[in-house]
Amino acid sequence: MNNLLKHYCICVEFPDVSGMEHLEMLQVRDRINEIESQLTTNEKILLAKADRQLIEKAKDFFQELSHFVDFTEMRENQAISPTRWWWYLDVLASLPISTEQELLAYSKTT
């Protein structure tokens, strides 16, 4: 497995570490983005799973990162596009994201 991907997969499992480590995780995700087309199919599946974890835990990651990063200012200063969605944790953290269990429970009632 690609070492950057391995590092990222581990990082998304620990939203309770320091914001500086989360910042490094987002920078690693940038580096993965640069080589994403070179990843194997299995690595792309692992990346998608890790991205899903990041999205599901966006509030936790954002809470710690907010001590170190002003996302709005950073995006403006560095012209970060929405295609690099991981730099939009402030936005993701404010969205009502349902878990798979909640979606399943809802689908059974409809």
Beta strands, then each sheet from edge to edge (+ up, - down):
end
